[in-house]
Amino acid sequence: MGSAAPPKTIAYRIVLAIGTPIMRTWSRLTVTGLDCLPAGGPTLIVADHDSYWDPIAIAVAARDKRQIRALAKSSLWKTRVAAALMNGMGHIPVVRGVSNEDAMATAVEELAKGACIGMFPEGTRSLGRHLRARSGVGRLAEAVPEATVVCVRTNGSTDVVRVPKRPSVSVEFFLPSGGQLQPGESAHAFSDRLLAELRKGAPREIPGRKRTAAKYRARADAAAGADAEPSGAA
């Protein structure tokens, strides 16, 4: 499936050096399905997102095969050090609330050149909420049809910060059971299908320690209650 992947950048190796003991030793990381991840060529990683630790868990899980370049929120570029690391890892900044056509164009260009691009179809952490899939995943798959789409489920990453509780993090790579983008399937429909398949094996989790988790749980419950209310007058 294409040529071998290029060597990992220095910035990426630095983050792996920090993240690997956190994931493998403290978090007891288990990895399955890594054979589904091509060693080279255009690859689109599609993953569920509940914790800030998800990208680290996935990067460590894939460390022996690929460097993953993610579309990430632009606020992660706030400081010089953070910006240098993010740029050094080849990540692509996305500004919330705008079209991000430039970011998508960059992602399409790099994916077509053989990069491994990572995206969260929900666009942000779920915080326990049921979020709709965004069309970006499908748009990338449409633009670079030769890319292999690989789904990644992460479970247990919300427990990484819940000291003294020791987490058990699992990362599962798999190919979508419904296949790659199908003829006539829209970008939105493809993104919806992948997210539904991801969430079958990765239930939404509430992140944070006790107080933070309680706050997010209350918000998620309120959102679920609002969605359940009938609309319109009788």
N, CA and C atoms as a LAMMPS dump frame, in Angstrom:
ITEM: TIMESTEP
0
ITEM: NUMBER OF ATOMS
702
ITEM: BOX BOUNDS ff ff ff
-5.0000000000000000e+02 5.0000000000000000e+02
-5.0000000000000000e+02 5.0000000000000000e+02
-5.0000000000000000e+02 5.0000000000000000e+02
ITEM: ATOMS id mol type element x y z
1 1 1 N 0.851 -1.197 0
2 1 2 C 0 0 0
3 1 3 C 0.883 1.242 0
4 2 1 N 1.759 1.361 -1.019
5 2 2 C 2.594 2.543 -1.127
6 2 3 C 3.944 2.36 -0.484
7 3 1 N 4.751 3.426 -0.533
8 3 2 C 6.112 3.381 -0.022
9 3 3 C 6.132 3.414 1.497
10 4 1 N 7.324 3.126 2.038
11 4 2 C 7.482 3.131 3.494
12 4 3 C 7.315 4.543 4.037
13 5 1 N 6.877 4.627 5.274
14 5 2 C 6.68 5.928 5.908
15 5 3 C 8.026 6.584 6.191
16 6 1 N 8.093 7.934 6.123
17 6 2 C 9.341 8.631 6.431
18 6 3 C 9.681 8.519 7.905
19 7 1 N 10.951 8.788 8.278
20 7 2 C 11.33 8.727 9.699
21 7 3 C 10.525 9.73 10.522
22 8 1 N 10.331 9.41 11.773
23 8 2 C 9.593 10.305 12.668
24 8 3 C 10.43 11.549 12.959
25 9 1 N 9.771 12.691 13.096
26 9 2 C 10.469 13.939 13.36
27 9 3 C 10.971 13.973 14.803
28 10 1 N 11.916 14.868 15.056
29 10 2 C 12.482 14.989 16.404
30 10 3 C 11.392 15.35 17.414
31 11 1 N 10.531 16.308 17.055
32 11 2 C 9.461 16.725 17.974
33 11 3 C 8.543 15.555 18.299
34 12 1 N 8.217 14.752 17.316
35 12 2 C 7.335 13.607 17.531
36 12 3 C 8.003 12.593 18.452
37 13 1 N 9.311 12.381 18.255
38 13 2 C 10.032 11.426 19.104
39 13 3 C 10.115 11.928 20.551
40 14 1 N 10.216 13.247 20.73
41 14 2 C 10.242 13.814 22.085
42 14 3 C 8.921 13.535 22.796
43 15 1 N 7.813 13.786 22.094
44 15 2 C 6.497 13.543 22.698
45 15 3 C 6.299 12.053 22.981
46 16 1 N 6.758 11.199 22.09
47 16 2 C 6.665 9.754 22.328
48 16 3 C 7.493 9.334 23.54
49 17 1 N 8.67 9.947 23.697
50 17 2 C 9.532 9.602 24.834
51 17 3 C 8.862 9.949 26.157
52 18 1 N 8.092 11.037 26.163
53 18 2 C 7.361 11.434 27.378
54 18 3 C 6.088 10.598 27.546
55 19 1 N 5.374 10.396 26.46
56 19 2 C 4.08 9.73 26.535
57 19 3 C 4.134 8.227 26.694
58 20 1 N 5.186 7.588 26.19
59 20 2 C 5.24 6.124 26.223
60 20 3 C 5.218 5.549 27.639
61 21 1 N 6.054 6.018 28.581
62 21 2 C 5.961 5.45 29.931
63 21 3 C 4.627 5.734 30.621
64 22 1 N 4.022 6.896 30.315
65 22 2 C 2.711 7.204 30.9
66 22 3 C 1.678 6.204 30.404
67 23 1 N 1.741 5.877 29.127
68 23 2 C 0.763 4.96 28.552
69 23 3 C 1.081 3.5 28.845
70 24 1 N 2.306 3.103 28.616
71 24 2 C 2.633 1.677 28.726
72 24 3 C 2.822 1.23 30.175
73 25 1 N 3.447 2.05 31.009
74 25 2 C 3.727 1.643 32.392
75 25 3 C 2.579 1.995 33.318
76 26 1 N 2.238 3.295 33.384
77 26 2 C 1.18 3.73 34.302
78 26 3 C -0.199 3.282 33.818
79 27 1 N -0.486 3.468 32.541
80 27 2 C -1.84 3.238 32.022
81 27 3 C -2.075 1.83 31.498
82 28 1 N -1.055 0.968 31.557
83 28 2 C -1.184 -0.434 31.152
84 28 3 C -1.81 -0.577 29.77
85 29 1 N -1.273 0.179 28.815
86 29 2 C -1.817 0.223 27.46
87 29 3 C -1.804 -1.15 26.795
88 30 1 N -2.948 -1.519 26.202
89 30 2 C -3.014 -2.702 25.352
90 30 3 C -3.419 -2.258 23.949
91 31 1 N -2.837 -2.889 22.954
92 31 2 C -3.064 -2.502 21.556
93 31 3 C -3.483 -3.731 20.76
94 32 1 N -4.54 -3.594 19.988
95 32 2 C -4.98 -4.675 19.107
96 32 3 C -5.216 -4.132 17.701
97 33 1 N -5.103 -5.019 16.715
98 33 2 C -5.423 -4.665 15.336
99 33 3 C -4.399 -3.799 14.635
100 34 1 N -3.184 -3.711 15.173
101 34 2 C -2.187 -2.815 14.578
102 34 3 C -1.843 -3.216 13.143
103 35 1 N -2.09 -4.472 12.798
104 35 2 C -1.819 -4.92 11.43
105 35 3 C -2.738 -4.242 10.417
106 36 1 N -3.827 -3.618 10.884
107 36 2 C -4.729 -2.885 9.985
108 36 3 C -4.131 -1.548 9.544
109 37 1 N -3.106 -1.078 10.248
110 37 2 C -2.494 0.214 9.938
111 37 3 C -1.38 0.019 8.921
112 38 1 N -1.536 0.563 7.706
113 38 2 C -0.487 0.407 6.701
114 38 3 C 0.826 1.042 7.157
115 39 1 N 1.945 0.424 6.802
116 39 2 C 3.256 0.949 7.182
117 39 3 C 3.642 2.168 6.365
118 40 1 N 2.97 2.394 5.26
119 40 2 C 3.26 3.544 4.411
120 40 3 C 2.079 3.844 3.516
121 41 1 N 2.145 4.968 2.808
122 41 2 C 1.083 5.359 1.897
123 41 3 C -0.002 6.175 2.576
124 42 1 N -0.862 6.815 1.774
125 42 2 C -1.921 7.67 2.32
126 42 3 C -2.836 6.902 3.275
127 43 1 N -2.947 7.4 4.503
128 43 2 C -3.75 6.723 5.523
129 43 3 C -4.523 7.767 6.321
130 44 1 N -5.802 7.501 6.529
131 44 2 C -6.655 8.406 7.292
132 44 3 C -7.118 7.684 8.557
133 45 1 N -6.649 8.176 9.71
134 45 2 C -7.024 7.624 11.005
135 45 3 C -8.283 8.343 11.499
136 46 1 N -9.298 7.572 11.874
137 46 2 C -10.563 8.136 12.35
138 46 3 C -10.831 7.563 13.743
139 47 1 N -10.949 8.438 14.745
140 47 2 C -11.024 7.955 16.128
141 47 3 C -12.102 8.667 16.937
142 48 1 N -12.607 7.959 17.966
143 48 2 C -13.498 8.593 18.936
144 48 3 C -12.662 9.482 19.854
145 49 1 N -13.33 10.409 20.56
146 49 2 C -12.57 11.378 21.354
147 49 3 C -13.309 11.734 22.641
148 50 1 N -12.772 11.253 23.784
149 50 2 C -13.339 11.576 25.089
150 50 3 C -12.34 12.267 26.004
151 51 1 N -11.042 12.107 25.738
152 51 2 C -10.007 12.595 26.657
153 51 3 C -8.88 13.278 25.891
154 52 1 N -8.227 14.241 26.57
155 52 2 C -7.037 14.861 25.985
156 52 3 C -5.925 13.835 25.775
157 53 1 N -6.007 12.699 26.463
158 53 2 C -4.977 11.67 26.351
159 53 3 C -5.176 10.761 25.147
160 54 1 N -6.299 10.858 24.446
161 54 2 C -6.551 9.995 23.29
162 54 3 C -5.449 10.087 22.224
163 55 1 N -5.044 11.311 21.804
164 55 2 C -4.007 11.388 20.771
165 55 3 C -2.677 10.77 21.219
166 56 1 N -2.345 10.922 22.516
167 56 2 C -1.103 10.339 23.028
168 56 3 C -1.193 8.819 23.018
169 57 1 N -2.328 8.292 23.474
170 57 2 C -2.519 6.842 23.491
171 57 3 C -2.405 6.257 22.087
172 58 1 N -3.03 6.918 21.108
173 58 2 C -3 6.422 19.731
174 58 3 C -1.592 6.53 19.143
175 59 1 N -0.913 7.647 19.417
176 59 2 C 0.455 7.821 18.91
177 59 3 C 1.394 6.761 19.466
178 60 1 N 1.283 6.476 20.765
179 60 2 C 2.13 5.452 21.379
180 60 3 C 1.781 4.074 20.826
181 61 1 N 0.493 3.816 20.637
182 61 2 C 0.068 2.525 20.097
183 61 3 C 0.624 2.289 18.695
184 62 1 N 0.729 3.364 17.902
185 62 2 C 1.179 3.249 16.509
186 62 3 C 2.664 3.558 16.329
187 63 1 N 3.386 3.766 17.416
188 63 2 C 4.751 4.295 17.339
189 63 3 C 5.693 3.466 16.479
190 64 1 N 5.503 2.152 16.435
191 64 2 C 6.405 1.3 15.665
192 64 3 C 6.073 1.268 14.18
193 65 1 N 4.967 1.939 13.767
194 65 2 C 4.571 1.888 12.358
195 65 3 C 4.502 3.244 11.676
196 66 1 N 3.845 4.238 12.329
197 66 2 C 3.603 5.499 11.638
198 66 3 C 3.682 6.701 12.568
199 67 1 N 4.029 7.847 11.978
200 67 2 C 3.834 9.133 12.632
201 67 3 C 2.482 9.651 12.163
202 68 1 N 1.636 10.013 13.113
203 68 2 C 0.291 10.488 12.783
204 68 3 C 0.244 12.004 12.88
205 69 1 N -0.194 12.64 11.815
206 69 2 C -0.329 14.094 11.778
207 69 3 C -1.801 14.442 11.947
208 70 1 N -2.119 15.158 12.999
209 70 2 C -3.517 15.399 13.347
210 70 3 C -3.99 16.791 12.958
211 71 1 N -5.276 16.889 12.636
212 71 2 C -5.934 18.192 12.595
213 71 3 C -6.337 18.494 14.025
214 72 1 N -5.799 19.58 14.58
215 72 2 C -5.978 19.875 16.006
216 72 3 C -6.412 21.323 16.199
217 73 1 N -7.088 21.572 17.308
218 73 2 C -7.598 22.922 17.562
219 73 3 C -6.444 23.92 17.673
220 74 1 N -6.64 25.086 17.094
221 74 2 C -5.581 26.089 16.982
222 74 3 C -5.085 26.596 18.326
223 75 1 N -5.904 26.477 19.383
224 75 2 C -5.484 26.963 20.702
225 75 3 C -4.263 26.21 21.234
226 76 1 N -3.978 25.041 20.683
227 76 2 C -2.801 24.279 21.115
228 76 3 C -1.502 24.928 20.645
229 77 1 N -1.605 25.932 19.782
230 77 2 C -0.433 26.655 19.278
231 77 3 C -0.206 27.958 20.058
232 78 1 N -0.811 28.116 21.233
233 78 2 C -0.8 29.389 21.959
234 78 3 C 0.6 29.857 22.33
235 79 1 N 1.438 28.97 22.864
236 79 2 C 2.766 29.372 23.329
237 79 3 C 3.826 28.98 22.303
238 80 1 N 4.998 29.604 22.405
239 80 2 C 6.072 29.305 21.457
240 80 3 C 6.514 27.857 21.512
241 81 1 N 6.654 27.343 22.735
242 81 2 C 7.102 25.956 22.891
243 81 3 C 6.077 24.994 22.312
244 82 1 N 4.8 25.219 22.666
245 82 2 C 3.745 24.349 22.16
246 82 3 C 3.653 24.441 20.637
247 83 1 N 3.748 25.649 20.111
248 83 2 C 3.678 25.838 18.661
249 83 3 C 4.832 25.127 17.961
250 84 1 N 6.022 25.216 18.544
251 84 2 C 7.186 24.548 17.95
252 84 3 C 6.993 23.034 17.919
253 85 1 N 6.445 22.489 19.008
254 85 2 C 6.186 21.044 19.052
255 85 3 C 5.108 20.644 18.049
256 86 1 N 4.01 21.399 18.035
257 86 2 C 2.919 21.058 17.124
258 86 3 C 3.362 21.139 15.667
259 87 1 N 4.102 22.2 15.327
260 87 2 C 4.608 22.324 13.963
261 87 3 C 5.637 21.242 13.652
262 88 1 N 6.479 20.942 14.648
263 88 2 C 7.495 19.914 14.462
264 88 3 C 6.907 18.528 14.254
265 89 1 N 5.717 18.309 14.804
266 89 2 C 5.044 17.02 14.618
267 89 3 C 4.202 16.992 13.337
268 90 1 N 4.139 18.137 12.661
269 90 2 C 3.392 18.187 11.406
270 90 3 C 1.892 18.299 11.572
271 91 1 N 1.429 18.698 12.763
272 91 2 C 0.001 18.824 12.974
273 91 3 C -0.54 20.061 12.251
274 92 1 N -1.837 20.061 12.009
275 92 2 C -2.482 21.103 11.202
276 92 3 C -3.509 21.83 12.061
277 93 1 N -3.346 23.152 12.28
278 93 2 C -4.28 23.875 13.157
279 93 3 C -5.646 24.1 12.518
280 94 1 N -6.675 23.914 13.338
281 94 2 C -8.054 24.13 12.906
282 94 3 C -8.692 25.149 13.846
283 95 1 N -9.31 26.175 13.282
284 95 2 C -9.982 27.209 14.064
285 95 3 C -11.459 26.864 14.151
286 96 1 N -11.987 26.777 15.363
287 96 2 C -13.385 26.411 15.531
288 96 3 C -14.313 27.528 15.063
289 97 1 N -15.409 27.131 14.453
290 97 2 C -16.432 28.095 14.066
291 97 3 C -16.242 28.698 12.69
292 98 1 N -15.203 28.282 11.953
293 98 2 C -15.003 28.781 10.585
294 98 3 C -14.853 27.586 9.655
295 99 1 N -14.774 27.849 8.349
296 99 2 C -14.784 26.758 7.371
297 99 3 C -13.49 25.95 7.346
298 100 1 N -12.351 26.592 7.683
299 100 2 C -11.052 25.914 7.705
300 100 3 C -10.682 25.284 6.36
301 101 1 N -11.004 25.973 5.293
302 101 2 C -10.681 25.46 3.966
303 101 3 C -9.174 25.307 3.772
304 102 1 N -8.395 26.245 4.326
305 102 2 C -6.936 26.146 4.191
306 102 3 C -6.404 24.911 4.903
307 103 1 N -6.933 24.645 6.114
308 103 2 C -6.501 23.464 6.858
309 103 3 C -6.869 22.194 6.106
310 104 1 N -8.073 22.149 5.556
311 104 2 C -8.497 20.971 4.797
312 104 3 C -7.652 20.797 3.541
313 105 1 N -7.318 21.912 2.88
314 105 2 C -6.489 21.832 1.677
315 105 3 C -5.104 21.274 2.02
316 106 1 N -4.557 21.722 3.16
317 106 2 C -3.261 21.203 3.6
318 106 3 C -3.35 19.715 3.906
319 107 1 N -4.422 19.317 4.586
320 107 2 C -4.611 17.904 4.926
321 107 3 C -4.737 17.05 3.667
322 108 1 N -5.492 17.529 2.69
323 108 2 C -5.648 16.799 1.422
324 108 3 C -4.296 16.658 0.723
325 109 1 N -3.549 17.757 0.672
326 109 2 C -2.242 17.738 0.003
327 109 3 C -1.288 16.749 0.667
328 110 1 N -1.21 16.803 2.001
329 110 2 C -0.286 15.924 2.722
330 110 3 C -0.738 14.466 2.665
331 111 1 N -2.038 14.239 2.751
332 111 2 C -2.558 12.879 2.651
333 111 3 C -2.246 12.285 1.287
334 112 1 N -2.438 13.065 0.234
335 112 2 C -2.155 12.59 -1.127
336 112 3 C -0.678 12.27 -1.317
337 113 1 N 0.184 12.962 -0.564
338 113 2 C 1.63 12.719 -0.664
339 113 3 C 2.077 11.504 0.162
340 114 1 N 1.129 10.885 0.877
341 114 2 C 1.461 9.674 1.609
342 114 3 C 1.477 9.791 3.112
343 115 1 N 1.01 10.925 3.655
344 115 2 C 1.011 11.1 5.111
345 115 3 C -0.086 10.266 5.766
346 116 1 N 0.066 10.098 7.068
347 116 2 C -0.971 9.475 7.892
348 116 3 C -1.635 10.603 8.666
349 117 1 N -2.876 10.906 8.333
350 117 2 C -3.602 12.033 8.911
351 117 3 C -4.645 11.51 9.893
352 118 1 N -4.701 12.11 11.084
353 118 2 C -5.662 11.705 12.098
354 118 3 C -6.763 12.732 12.291
355 119 1 N -7.998 12.259 12.437
356 119 2 C -9.135 13.157 12.659
357 119 3 C -10.103 12.538 13.662
358 120 1 N -10.743 13.394 14.436
359 120 2 C -11.837 12.989 15.311
360 120 3 C -13.124 13.455 14.645
361 121 1 N -13.99 12.549 14.195
362 121 2 C -15.203 12.992 13.487
363 121 3 C -16.125 13.863 14.326
364 122 1 N -16.063 13.73 15.662
365 122 2 C -16.891 14.568 16.518
366 122 3 C -16.339 15.992 16.619
367 123 1 N -15.083 16.184 16.242
368 123 2 C -14.496 17.519 16.211
369 123 3 C -13.967 18.018 17.535
370 124 1 N -14.355 17.395 18.637
371 124 2 C -13.937 17.801 19.972
372 124 3 C -14.231 16.643 20.927
373 125 1 N -13.814 16.783 22.186
374 125 2 C -14.139 15.737 23.159
375 125 3 C -15.649 15.661 23.364
376 126 1 N -16.138 14.466 23.519
377 126 2 C -17.586 14.307 23.665
378 126 3 C -18.1 14.85 24.997
379 127 1 N -17.283 14.769 26.064
380 127 2 C -17.701 15.16 27.421
381 127 3 C -18.994 14.443 27.82
382 128 1 N -19.151 13.222 27.317
383 128 2 C -20.327 12.436 27.641
384 128 3 C -21.548 12.732 26.789
385 129 1 N -21.436 13.706 25.895
386 129 2 C -22.573 14.097 25.065
387 129 3 C -22.613 13.284 23.769
388 130 1 N -23.783 13.188 23.183
389 130 2 C -23.927 12.552 21.866
390 130 3 C -23.741 13.646 20.811
391 131 1 N -22.584 13.686 20.195
392 131 2 C -22.278 14.701 19.193
393 131 3 C -22.427 14.12 17.789
394 132 1 N -22.818 14.966 16.872
395 132 2 C -22.913 14.542 15.473
396 132 3 C -21.532 14.471 14.846
397 133 1 N -21.386 13.588 13.896
398 133 2 C -20.139 13.53 13.135
399 133 3 C -20.086 14.718 12.182
400 134 1 N -18.909 15.267 12.033
401 134 2 C -18.704 16.34 11.06
402 134 3 C -18.242 15.725 9.737
403 135 1 N -18.364 16.473 8.673
404 135 2 C -18.131 15.903 7.336
405 135 3 C -16.67 15.838 6.93
406 136 1 N -15.758 16.407 7.754
407 136 2 C -14.36 16.487 7.343
408 136 3 C -13.73 15.162 6.969
409 137 1 N -14.03 14.125 7.744
410 137 2 C -13.489 12.798 7.452
411 137 3 C -13.913 12.35 6.057
412 138 1 N -15.208 12.483 5.774
413 138 2 C -15.71 12.08 4.468
414 138 3 C -15.14 12.919 3.334
415 139 1 N -14.94 14.198 3.592
416 139 2 C -14.381 15.073 2.554
417 139 3 C -12.949 14.69 2.217
418 140 1 N -12.174 14.321 3.24
419 140 2 C -10.805 13.87 2.976
420 140 3 C -10.808 12.557 2.196
421 141 1 N -11.698 11.655 2.572
422 141 2 C -11.784 10.37 1.872
423 141 3 C -12.203 10.577 0.416
424 142 1 N -13.096 11.522 0.173
425 142 2 C -13.511 11.832 -1.201
426 142 3 C -12.359 12.415 -2.005
427 143 1 N -11.596 13.324 -1.376
428 143 2 C -10.527 14.027 -2.079
429 143 3 C -9.33 13.136 -2.384
430 144 1 N -9.093 12.148 -1.519
431 144 2 C -7.95 11.244 -1.716
432 144 3 C -8.479 9.808 -1.649
433 145 1 N -9.127 9.341 -2.729
434 145 2 C -9.77 8.022 -2.695
435 145 3 C -8.803 6.859 -2.533
436 146 1 N -7.52 7.089 -2.819
437 146 2 C -6.53 6.015 -2.654
438 146 3 C -6.106 5.822 -1.205
439 147 1 N -6.509 6.738 -0.323
440 147 2 C -6.144 6.627 1.089
441 147 3 C -6.899 5.472 1.753
442 148 1 N -6.216 4.799 2.664
443 148 2 C -6.846 3.747 3.461
444 148 3 C -7.4 4.363 4.738
445 149 1 N -8.686 4.18 4.98
446 149 2 C -9.319 4.689 6.198
447 149 3 C -9.238 3.614 7.275
448 150 1 N -8.644 3.967 8.411
449 150 2 C -8.495 3.046 9.537
450 150 3 C -9.184 3.653 10.746
451 151 1 N -10.083 2.906 11.365
452 151 2 C -10.769 3.373 12.566
453 151 3 C -9.957 2.993 13.799
454 152 1 N -10.039 3.845 14.838
455 152 2 C -9.319 3.581 16.093
456 152 3 C -10.24 3.877 17.268
457 153 1 N -10.484 2.837 18.067
458 153 2 C -11.252 3.009 19.308
459 153 3 C -10.297 3.114 20.483
460 154 1 N -10.556 4.081 21.36
461 154 2 C -9.774 4.231 22.592
462 154 3 C -10.71 4.136 23.789
463 155 1 N -10.356 3.289 24.725
464 155 2 C -11.141 3.141 25.954
465 155 3 C -10.236 3.298 27.172
466 156 1 N -10.763 3.92 28.227
467 156 2 C -10.041 4.041 29.481
468 156 3 C -9.142 5.251 29.617
469 157 1 N -9.018 6.066 28.577
470 157 2 C -8.09 7.203 28.618
471 157 3 C -8.541 8.293 29.593
472 158 1 N -9.836 8.344 29.911
473 158 2 C -10.307 9.354 30.864
474 158 3 C -9.808 9.077 32.28
475 159 1 N -9.32 7.872 32.539
476 159 2 C -8.844 7.517 33.881
477 159 3 C -7.369 7.851 34.103
478 160 1 N -6.663 8.314 33.082
479 160 2 C -5.222 8.548 33.211
480 160 3 C -4.908 9.515 34.349
481 161 1 N -5.738 10.526 34.549
482 161 2 C -5.469 11.561 35.563
483 161 3 C -6.112 11.253 36.918
484 162 1 N -6.806 10.139 37.027
485 162 2 C -7.559 9.859 38.254
486 162 3 C -6.724 9.103 39.285
487 163 1 N -5.607 9.718 39.647
488 163 2 C -4.729 9.175 40.679
489 163 3 C -5.488 9.161 42.017
490 164 1 N -5.4 8.108 42.829
491 164 2 C -4.498 6.953 42.722
492 164 3 C -5.045 5.793 41.906
493 165 1 N -6.245 5.947 41.325
494 165 2 C -6.789 4.867 40.499
495 165 3 C -5.896 4.66 39.301
496 166 1 N -5.485 3.432 39.082
497 166 2 C -4.603 3.152 37.95
498 166 3 C -5.443 2.768 36.736
499 167 1 N -5.218 3.426 35.603
500 167 2 C -6.059 3.172 34.428
501 167 3 C -5.654 1.913 33.677
502 168 1 N -6.562 1.454 32.839
503 168 2 C -6.293 0.394 31.867
504 168 3 C -6.774 0.929 30.527
505 169 1 N -5.846 1.403 29.719
506 169 2 C -6.175 2.025 28.437
507 169 3 C -6.024 0.999 27.319
508 170 1 N -7.003 0.965 26.44
509 170 2 C -6.913 0.078 25.279
510 170 3 C -7.098 0.886 24
511 171 1 N -6.329 0.503 22.98
512 171 2 C -6.436 1.122 21.661
513 171 3 C -6.636 0.006 20.643
514 172 1 N -7.704 0.119 19.872
515 172 2 C -8.046 -0.912 18.885
516 172 3 C -8.089 -0.306 17.489
517 173 1 N -7.242 -0.811 16.601
518 173 2 C -7.257 -0.414 15.192
519 173 3 C -8.121 -1.414 14.424
520 174 1 N -8.956 -0.923 13.514
521 174 2 C -9.751 -1.839 12.698
522 174 3 C -10.195 -1.135 11.415
523 175 1 N -10.484 -1.926 10.405
524 175 2 C -11.014 -1.393 9.162
525 175 3 C -12.532 -1.333 9.268
526 176 1 N -13.17 -0.298 8.738
527 176 2 C -14.625 -0.175 8.862
528 176 3 C -15.339 -1.381 8.274
529 177 1 N -16.282 -1.935 9.022
530 177 2 C -16.967 -3.147 8.576
531 177 3 C -17.771 -2.914 7.302
532 178 1 N -18.23 -1.668 7.111
533 178 2 C -18.974 -1.339 5.901
534 178 3 C -18.084 -0.985 4.731
535 179 1 N -16.779 -1.146 4.901
536 179 2 C -15.845 -0.839 3.839
537 179 3 C -15.458 0.629 3.795
538 180 1 N -14.628 0.956 2.847
539 180 2 C -14.193 2.322 2.63
540 180 3 C -15.353 3.132 2.032
541 181 1 N -15.113 4.384 1.687
542 181 2 C -16.154 5.227 1.113
543 181 3 C -16.768 4.528 -0.099
544 182 1 N -18.089 4.375 -0.087
545 182 2 C -18.78 3.65 -1.147
546 182 3 C -19.261 4.589 -2.252
547 183 1 N -19.387 4.077 -3.488
548 183 2 C -19.919 4.905 -4.58
549 183 3 C -21.292 5.462 -4.212
550 184 1 N -21.445 6.752 -4.373
551 184 2 C -22.717 7.394 -4.066
552 184 3 C -22.905 7.766 -2.607
553 185 1 N -21.978 7.357 -1.733
554 185 2 C -22.086 7.683 -0.314
555 185 3 C -21.564 9.101 -0.085
556 186 1 N -22.335 9.937 0.587
557 186 2 C -21.912 11.319 0.81
558 186 3 C -20.868 11.4 1.913
559 187 1 N -20.174 12.532 1.966
560 187 2 C -19.164 12.748 3.004
561 187 3 C -19.797 12.669 4.39
562 188 1 N -20.969 13.274 4.552
563 188 2 C -21.654 13.242 5.847
564 188 3 C -22.057 11.82 6.229
565 189 1 N -22.596 11.09 5.268
566 189 2 C -23.046 9.725 5.542
567 189 3 C -21.874 8.833 5.929
568 190 1 N -20.74 9.006 5.255
569 190 2 C -19.558 8.21 5.569
570 190 3 C -19.062 8.525 6.975
571 191 1 N -19.001 9.81 7.317
572 191 2 C -18.572 10.215 8.658
573 191 3 C -19.524 9.666 9.719
574 192 1 N -20.827 9.738 9.454
575 192 2 C -21.82 9.212 10.388
576 192 3 C -21.625 7.706 10.588
577 193 1 N -21.393 6.997 9.496
578 193 2 C -21.232 5.537 9.573
579 193 3 C -20.013 5.157 10.401
580 194 1 N -18.901 5.87 10.187
581 194 2 C -17.686 5.556 10.927
582 194 3 C -17.843 5.864 12.417
583 195 1 N -18.464 7.013 12.734
584 195 2 C -18.646 7.366 14.141
585 195 3 C -19.544 6.347 14.847
586 196 1 N -20.611 5.915 14.185
587 196 2 C -21.506 4.926 14.784
588 196 3 C -20.757 3.631 15.066
589 197 1 N -19.902 3.237 14.143
590 197 2 C -19.135 2.006 14.34
591 197 3 C -18.115 2.166 15.468
592 198 1 N -17.477 3.322 15.542
593 198 2 C -16.535 3.582 16.627
594 198 3 C -17.222 3.493 17.979
595 199 1 N -18.381 4.132 18.093
596 199 2 C -19.053 4.221 19.389
597 199 3 C -19.705 2.911 19.819
598 200 1 N -19.849 1.949 18.908
599 200 2 C -20.363 0.636 19.301
600 200 3 C -19.422 -0.035 20.3
601 201 1 N -18.131 0.22 20.146
602 201 2 C -17.157 -0.407 21.027
603 201 3 C -16.417 0.566 21.915
604 202 1 N -16.803 1.825 21.886
605 202 2 C -16.165 2.852 22.723
606 202 3 C -17.236 3.791 23.26
607 203 1 N -17.964 3.352 24.286
608 203 2 C -19.023 4.204 24.858
609 203 3 C -18.46 5.543 25.324
610 204 1 N -19.266 6.577 25.226
611 204 2 C -18.824 7.911 25.624
612 204 3 C -18.473 7.926 27.104
613 205 1 N -17.326 8.54 27.424
614 205 2 C -16.844 8.583 28.793
615 205 3 C -16.698 10.028 29.261
616 206 1 N -16.911 10.257 30.545
617 206 2 C -16.772 11.582 31.145
618 206 3 C -15.322 11.762 31.598
619 207 1 N -14.637 12.81 31.146
620 207 2 C -13.241 13.021 31.55
621 207 3 C -13.119 13.801 32.854
622 208 1 N -11.901 13.888 33.365
623 208 2 C -11.608 14.732 34.515
624 208 3 C -11.671 14.009 35.843
625 209 1 N -11.113 14.671 36.863
626 209 2 C -11.193 14.155 38.225
627 209 3 C -12.588 14.456 38.791
628 210 1 N -12.804 14.214 40.074
629 210 2 C -14.15 14.167 40.651
630 210 3 C -14.996 15.405 40.353
631 211 1 N -14.488 16.601 40.682
632 211 2 C -15.286 17.827 40.499
633 211 3 C -15.556 18.106 39.034
634 212 1 N -14.494 18.003 38.236
635 212 2 C -14.634 18.282 36.806
636 212 3 C -15.581 17.285 36.155
637 213 1 N -15.429 16.012 36.517
638 213 2 C -16.301 14.977 35.95
639 213 3 C -17.759 15.231 36.322
640 214 1 N -18.007 15.659 37.563
641 214 2 C -19.379 15.942 37.993
642 214 3 C -19.979 17.085 37.176
643 215 1 N -19.177 18.106 36.897
644 215 2 C -19.644 19.235 36.1
645 215 3 C -20.016 18.79 34.685
646 216 1 N -19.129 18.006 34.067
647 216 2 C -19.402 17.538 32.712
648 216 3 C -20.601 16.587 32.677
649 217 1 N -20.74 15.766 33.726
650 217 2 C -21.861 14.824 33.771
651 217 3 C -23.195 15.574 33.865
652 218 1 N -23.21 16.635 34.656
653 218 2 C -24.428 17.436 34.783
654 218 3 C -24.802 18.075 33.446
655 219 1 N -23.795 18.574 32.742
656 219 2 C -24.051 19.188 31.432
657 219 3 C -24.548 18.16 30.429
658 220 1 N -23.931 16.967 30.452
659 220 2 C -24.341 15.911 29.522
660 220 3 C -25.771 15.472 29.812
661 221 1 N -26.126 15.359 31.103
662 221 2 C -27.481 14.963 31.479
663 221 3 C -28.494 16.022 31.056
664 222 1 N -28.114 17.307 31.224
665 222 2 C -29.009 18.391 30.828
666 222 3 C -29.229 18.385 29.318
667 223 1 N -28.141 18.141 28.572
668 223 2 C -28.253 18.103 27.108
669 223 3 C -29.119 16.937 26.661
670 224 1 N -28.959 15.791 27.322
671 224 2 C -29.76 14.619 26.972
672 224 3 C -31.238 14.868 27.284
673 225 1 N -31.492 15.551 28.392
674 225 2 C -32.872 15.86 28.763
675 225 3 C -33.524 16.813 27.777
676 226 1 N -32.747 17.802 27.323
677 226 2 C -33.276 18.767 26.36
678 226 3 C -33.6 18.078 25.023
679 227 1 N -32.726 17.136 24.617
680 227 2 C -32.955 16.42 23.367
681 227 3 C -34.194 15.541 23.437
682 228 1 N -34.5 15.07 24.666
683 228 2 C -35.636 14.159 24.827
684 228 3 C -36.97 14.886 24.885
685 229 1 N -36.952 16.19 25.146
686 229 2 C -38.198 16.947 25.265
687 229 3 C -38.877 17.081 23.906
688 230 1 N -40.188 16.913 23.849
689 230 2 C -40.902 17.073 22.55
690 230 3 C -40.869 18.527 22.12
691 231 1 N -40.74 18.732 20.832
692 231 2 C -40.696 20.103 20.322
693 231 3 C -42.095 20.523 19.854
694 232 1 N -42.347 21.827 19.922
695 232 2 C -43.629 22.365 19.441
696 232 3 C -44.734 22.257 20.464
697 233 1 N -45.769 22.956 20.247
698 233 2 C -46.915 22.942 21.158
699 233 3 C -47.867 21.816 20.794
700 234 1 N -48.612 21.352 21.782
701 234 2 C -49.572 20.262 21.54
702 234 3 C -50.752 20.796 20.752
